[in-house]
Structure formats: structure tokens, C-alpha cells
Amino acid sequence: MSRIALVTPADTTGERQQLLSQIHGAFGVTPNMFKAVANSTAALKSMWGSFGALGGGVINAKLGEQIAVAIADRNDCEYCLAAHTALGRKAGASAEEMAAAQAGQSADPKTAAALRFATAVVTNRAQISDEEVVALRDAGFNDEEIVEILAHVALNLFTNYVNVAFKVPVDFPSVKLRAK
């Protein structure tokens, strides 16, 4: 049971209703996470705008979803793990690639470098070393991509915290968190 109300488009009006309608159009349903965040129009605009901006960025959707599952597992966010595993599959990742990403790993060296960096940012609360940034450059990432990887991490921290703190009911196919 969610700790806060889940707002539906029928429960609201104005800009909040328009945003929820856009989200429904994008997913074919309105995921519970967005219903929870819809308690604040500003927060909903921030979250939905960030998804839109990063969706049009230089980091492809598959890598974005791999980063998301790695962060979700670190934060014990069952909701985001389930959602981003499904979205990663839609973006072309195999089940094996998504399971590896959940563990912060990849057979692709460039993806592996991005996942190591993203998980280090979370684990170390952004206290990273020069060498960790150099490792991204050595893997082939430029500064635009590096900043965007960090933006994906930040957005996923926001979504993880919403879902964990408010106990948002998972409405995607369940994925098991790794044993720690």
C-alpha cells in the first residue's frame, strides 16, 4: 500500500491532468510512480521533463536502462528494477544483458565502464576519483556523454527514492533484487 495517494487523471485537472495524459500516452497506462509524484505538479514536471530530455540525449535508451537497473538494485528499488528491466528489453537489451547490468556489469567494455562509474557515484555519494572519470574517457566517452551518465544517475536516484520512501506498488512484471 502506497504511503501517499496515487493521483489519476480523473482525480485532477489542469496542468497535472495534462502531464498525466502525456505519460499515459507514452506508456499506454499511467504507471503508479507517476501517480505518486503527481501529488506535486512541480515534481511531476521535473521528473517527466527529465525523462524527456534524457530520452533525446546522446546516451542511447539501452544504456540508459542498463544504468537504471544498476542504480535500482543498489538502492533496493523493486519498482524501478521492474520498470527499467521491461524498458531495457523494449530498448533492445537481452534478458542476460539486463541481469548483468543489474549487477553493474556488461560484456561490452564501454557499457561496463559506464556501469562502474554510475554505481561508484551512488555507492560513494559522488565522491569519485580523477581515475574514475579518466576510465570513462579511456572507454570512449566524451564529456557530453559523461555528464549525461551522471544525469541518468541523478534521475534514477529521484525515482528510486520516490518509490522506496512512499512504497509505491509495483505495476510492472516483478524482477528479483540481487542478494547482497
C-alpha positions, 0 to 999 in steps of 0.5 A: 500500500502506497504511503501517499495517494496515487493521483489519476487523471480523473482525480485532477485537472489542469496542468497535472491532468495534462502531464498525466495524459502525456505519460499515459500516452507514452506508456499506454497506462499511467504507471503508479510512480507517476501517480505518486509524484503527481501529488506535486505538479512541480515534481511531476514536471521535473521528473517527466521533463527529465525523462524527456530530455534524457530520452533525446540525449546522446546516451542511447535508451539501452544504456540508459536502462542498463544504468537504471537497473544498476542504480535500482538494485543498489538502492533496493528499488523493486519498482524501478528494477521492474520498470527499467528491466521491461524498458531495457528489453523494449530498448533492445537489451537481452534478458542476460544483458539486463541481469548483468547490468543489474549487477553493474556489469556488461560484456561490452567494455564501454557499457561496463565502464559506464556501469562502474562509474554510475554505481561508484557515484551512488555507492560513494555519494559522488565522491569519485576519483580523477581515475574514475572519470579518466576510465570513462574517457579511456572507454570512449566517452566524451564529456557530453556523454559523461555528464549525461551518465551522471544525469541518468544517475541523478534521475534514477536516484529521484525515482528510486527514492520516490518509490522506496520512501512512499512504497509505491506498488509495483505495476510492472512484471516483478524482477528479483533484487540481487542478494547482497 
